[in-house]
Amino acid sequence: MKATIAVCSVFALMALTQCATFRQNELQSWKKSKDGWNTSYSGQVRQDADADAGAGAGRAAARAGKPSSPSAKQPAGRQPTPKASAATAQKQRPEAPLGGIISEEMWDELFPNRLGRKAGSGRGDFYAFAALVEAAKRFPRFLHEGDEAQRRRELAAFLAHLSQETGGFRYLEQLTVTRSYSVASKEYPPVDGKEYYGRGPIQLSYSYNYGQFSSAYFGDKRVLLNNPELLATDSVVSFGSAIWFWMTGQSPKPSCHDVMTGGWEPGDMDTDANRLPGFGLTLNIINASQCGKASEHAQRRYDLYDKYCSYFGVTKGDNCECTNQLPYGKKSL
């Protein structure tokens, strides 16, 4: 009987030892998995925290008027991890609204008094950030070409012109209309009784521009030729008109987009006219009458461009003025 008890005790001890060993192995395996998960999770959180810290530093530097590094401010869209390839980064970039350069918070900070934003205005927030983002979806190349610095300069240039045209997005239609903007054309004929003066963030003017934009945006030139007022009632279409004008070259003028992102090189005639890539040429494209001379109106645009470049943490680049450029449409200064 004692022998039987002893044998049973031995087997029981062996079973307990095996269970303990199995449990220890199981705990070690679980701990290894847990540690790996924690490392991965902590790494992602750190990357996100660093990105947020960089964005905050960029905003602080901008408010203080100090340029930050081009990569410091990334408020919109998660950036690729350091291990991501260039191809992966290029693929991910279009997913970020407006190139990941500006957020709604920054938009509100830059344009706090824009049209209709204040409660009780009765108009609604016509120049809302969401309307800009929605309009940009129709133009996927906008703010998604060129290197990081070029894309930041492009947005700075775009906002400088729009700010000047609208008084900081406070105005929707041309304040003083002294002449007709209807131009006889077989392709884009103006409609009797309709006016094609400046409307929207870039103050799109002339019947042929309304017709061309309408064809590009709606697939039908008659939509805006018959209803030019739509640029003052539909904020997404209104922003769309500004982006379309910015992205579209009209010979002999290149597009402002290509000028700011390195997609255009001057020919001999442009070089002789001192029309070289830079912010100055975008003014020559938009309003040539302000070029080839010292201009108070042009200076305000230069100052705005300088302000927005500083805000977005990028240098201004070359050829920032058009004072010495031959204006489009003229043969001499």
C-alpha positions in Angstrom: 0.0 0.0 0.0 2.8 2.4 0.9 4.6 1.5 -2.4 1.5 2.3 -4.4 1.1 5.7 -2.6 4.8 6.5 -3.3 4.4 5.6 -7.0 1.3 7.8 -7.3 3.1 10.7 -5.6 6.0 10.4 -8.1 3.6 10.6 -11.1 1.7 13.5 -9.5 4.9 15.4 -9.0 6.0 14.8 -12.6 2.6 16.0 -13.9 2.8 19.2 -11.8 6.3 19.8 -13.1 5.2 19.4 -16.7 2.3 21.8 -16.2 4.5 24.4 -14.6 7.0 24.1 -17.5 4.2 24.4 -20.1 2.8 27.4 -18.2 6.2 29.1 -18.0 6.7 28.6 -21.8 3.2 30.0 -22.4 3.9 33.1 -20.3 7.2 33.7 -22.0 5.6 33.4 -25.4 2.8 35.8 -24.5 5.3 38.3 -23.0 7.4 38.2 -26.1 4.3 38.9 -28.2 3.1 41.6 -25.8 6.6 43.3 -25.8 6.6 43.3 -29.6 3.1 44.8 -29.8 4.1 47.5 -27.3 7.2 48.3 -29.2 5.3 48.7 -32.5 2.5 50.7 -30.9 4.8 53.0 -29.0 6.8 53.6 -32.1 3.7 54.7 -34.1 2.6 56.9 -31.3 6.0 58.5 -31.1 6.0 59.2 -34.8 2.6 60.8 -34.5 3.6 62.8 -31.5 6.7 64.0 -33.2 4.7 65.1 -36.2 2.3 67.0 -34.0 5.1 68.6 -32.2 6.7 69.6 -35.5 3.4 71.1 -36.7 3.1 73.1 -33.5 6.6 74.4 -33.7 5.9 75.4 -37.3 2.8 77.4 -36.3 4.7 79.1 -33.4 7.6 80.0 -35.7 5.2 81.4 -38.3 3.4 83.5 -35.7 6.7 84.9 -34.6 7.7 85.7 -38.2 10.5 83.1 -38.2 10.8 80.6 -41.0 10.6 77.0 -39.9 12.0 74.0 -41.8 9.8 72.9 -44.8 9.1 69.6 -43.2 8.1 71.0 -39.8 4.4 71.7 -40.4 2.4 68.7 -41.5 -1.1 69.4 -40.1 -3.2 67.4 -42.5 -2.7 63.8 -43.5 -0.4 61.2 -41.8 3.0 61.2 -43.3 4.8 58.0 -44.4 7.0 56.4 -41.8 10.8 56.7 -42.2 10.9 53.2 -43.8 8.4 54.1 -46.5 9.9 54.2 -50.0 9.8 57.3 -52.3 7.2 55.5 -54.4 5.0 54.8 -51.4 5.3 58.4 -50.3 4.3 59.6 -53.8 1.4 57.3 -53.7 0.2 58.4 -50.3 0.6 62.1 -51.0 -2.6 62.7 -53.0 -4.6 61.3 -50.1 -3.9 64.3 -48.0 -6.2 67.3 -48.7 -4.5 70.3 -50.2 -1.1 68.5 -50.1 -1.2 68.2 -46.3 0.1 71.8 -46.1 -2.9 73.5 -44.5 -5.6 72.5 -42.1 -9.0 74.0 -41.2 -7.5 75.4 -38.0 -4.8 77.2 -40.0 -7.4 78.5 -42.5 -9.4 80.0 -39.6 -6.3 81.5 -38.2 -5.3 83.1 -41.5 -8.8 84.3 -42.5 -10.8 84.9 -39.3 -13.0 87.7 -40.9 -13.9 86.0 -44.1 -17.3 86.5 -45.7 -20.2 85.1 -43.7 -18.1 83.4 -41.0 -19.5 85.5 -38.1 -22.8 84.4 -36.6 -25.8 86.3 -37.7 -24.4 87.4 -41.0 -27.1 85.7 -42.9 -24.8 84.4 -45.6 -23.2 81.4 -44.1 -19.4 80.7 -44.3 -19.1 81.1 -48.1 -15.3 80.8 -48.1 -15.3 77.8 -45.8 -12.2 75.5 -45.8 -14.4 72.5 -46.6 -15.6 74.2 -49.8 -11.9 74.7 -50.9 -11.1 71.1 -50.1 -14.1 69.8 -52.1 -13.3 72.0 -55.1 -9.7 70.8 -55.1 -10.8 67.2 -55.6 -11.7 68.1 -59.2 -8.0 69.2 -59.8 -5.8 66.4 -58.4 -2.6 68.0 -59.6 -3.2 71.1 -57.4 -0.6 71.2 -54.6 0.4 67.6 -55.4 3.3 68.3 -57.9 6.8 69.5 -57.3 8.9 69.0 -54.2 7.9 70.0 -50.7 9.2 73.6 -50.9 7.6 74.2 -54.3 4.2 73.0 -53.1 4.4 75.3 -50.1 5.3 78.2 -52.3 2.5 77.4 -54.6 0.0 77.6 -51.8 1.5 80.8 -50.5 1.3 82.3 -54.0 -2.2 81.1 -54.6 -3.4 82.6 -51.3 -1.5 85.8 -51.9 -3.4 86.5 -55.1 -6.8 85.4 -53.7 -6.3 87.5 -50.6 -5.6 90.6 -52.6 -8.5 89.9 -55.0 -11.0 89.5 -52.1 -9.7 91.6 -49.3 -8.8 88.6 -47.2 -11.9 86.6 -48.5 -14.3 89.3 -47.3 -15.6 90.2 -50.8 -17.4 88.0 -53.3 -18.1 90.2 -56.3 -16.2 93.0 -58.0 -16.8 96.2 -56.0 -16.7 98.6 -58.9 -17.8 97.7 -62.4 -17.0 100.4 -64.9 -17.3 98.4 -68.2 -18.7 95.3 -69.8 -16.8 92.0 -69.7 -18.8 90.5 -72.5 -16.6 89.6 -75.4 -18.1 88.6 -78.8 -17.1 85.0 -79.5 -18.5 82.2 -81.6 -17.1 79.6 -79.2 -18.1 81.3 -76.0 -20.9 83.7 -76.9 -22.1 86.0 -74.0 -25.8 85.9 -73.2 -27.8 89.1 -73.4 -28.6 90.5 -70.0 -25.8 88.6 -68.3 -22.8 90.2 -66.7 -19.4 88.6 -66.5 -17.5 90.9 -64.1 -15.3 89.5 -61.4 -16.7 86.9 -59.0 -15.3 84.4 -56.6 -12.0 84.1 -54.9 -9.9 84.9 -58.0 -12.5 87.3 -59.4 -13.0 85.4 -62.6 -13.9 87.9 -65.4 -14.8 87.9 -69.1 -17.4 85.8 -70.8 -14.8 83.6 -72.5 -13.3 82.7 -69.1 -16.8 81.8 -67.7 -17.4 79.7 -70.8 -14.1 77.9 -70.6 -14.4 77.1 -66.9 -18.0 76.0 -67.4 -16.8 73.5 -70.1 -14.0 72.2 -67.9 -16.1 71.9 -64.7 -19.6 71.1 -65.9 -18.8 69.7 -69.4 -21.2 72.3 -70.8 -20.1 75.9 -71.6 -23.7 77.1 -71.4 -24.1 76.5 -67.6 -22.1 79.5 -66.6 -22.7 81.6 -69.7 -26.4 81.4 -68.9 -25.9 81.6 -65.1 -22.7 83.5 -64.2 -24.2 84.3 -60.8 -23.5 80.8 -59.8 -20.0 81.8 -58.9 -21.5 84.0 -56.2 -24.0 81.5 -54.8 -22.2 78.1 -54.9 -19.0 78.2 -52.8 -17.5 75.0 -54.2 -18.0 76.1 -57.8 -16.6 79.5 -56.8 -13.4 78.0 -55.4 -13.3 75.7 -58.4 -13.1 78.7 -60.7 -10.0 80.0 -58.9 -8.2 76.6 -59.0 -9.2 76.1 -62.7 -7.7 79.5 -63.6 -4.6 78.8 -61.5 -4.1 75.4 -63.2 -4.9 76.4 -66.8 -2.4 78.0 -69.2 -3.7 80.3 -71.9 -1.2 80.8 -74.6 1.2 82.5 -74.6 0.9 82.4 -70.8 1.8 79.3 -68.9 -0.3 78.2 -65.9 0.6 79.6 -62.5 0.7 76.1 -61.2 3.5 75.1 -63.7 5.4 78.3 -63.0 5.5 77.6 -59.2 6.2 73.9 -59.4 8.9 73.7 -62.0 6.7 72.5 -64.8 7.5 75.4 -67.1 10.8 76.7 -68.6 11.0 80.1 -70.3 11.7 80.3 -74.0 14.0 82.8 -75.6 11.2 85.4 -75.9 10.3 85.0 -72.2 14.0 85.2 -71.2 14.4 88.4 -73.2 11.3 89.8 -71.5 12.7 88.8 -68.1 9.7 86.6 -67.5 11.3 83.9 -65.4 9.8 81.3 -63.0 8.7 82.7 -59.7 5.9 84.5 -57.9 6.4 87.7 -60.0 5.4 85.8 -63.2 2.2 84.6 -61.6 1.2 88.3 -61.2 2.1 88.9 -64.8 -0.2 86.0 -65.8 -3.1 87.2 -63.5 -2.8 91.0 -63.9 -0.1 92.0 -66.4 -1.0 95.7 -66.0 0.7 95.7 -62.5 4.0 94.6 -64.0 6.8 96.4 -65.8 6.7 99.2 -63.2 6.6 100.0 -59.5 3.0 99.4 -58.4 1.4 99.8 -55.0 -1.1 97.0 -55.9 1.7 94.7 -56.9 3.6 95.5 -53.7 0.6 94.4 -51.6 0.8 91.0 -53.4 4.5 90.7 -52.8 4.0 91.4 -49.1 1.2 88.9 -48.9 3.4 86.2 -50.6 6.2 87.0 -48.1 3.7 86.6 -45.2 2.4 83.3 -46.4 5.8 81.8 -47.2 6.9 82.7 -43.7 3.7 81.1 -42.3 4.2 77.9 -44.2 7.9 77.8 -43.3 9.5 78.1 -46.7 11.8 80.6 -48.4 10.3 82.8 -51.2 12.5 81.5 -54.0 13.7 83.5 -57.0 12.0 86.2 -59.2 9.4 87.2 -56.6 8.6 90.5 -58.4 7.6 91.5 -61.9 8.7 95.1 -61.8 11.3 94.5 -64.5 9.3 92.0 -66.5 7.7 92.9 -69.8 4.0 92.6 -69.3 2.1 90.1 -71.4 0.5 91.9 -74.3 3.1 94.6 -74.6 6.1 94.9 -76.9 8.2 97.1 -74.7 8.3 98.6 -71.2 
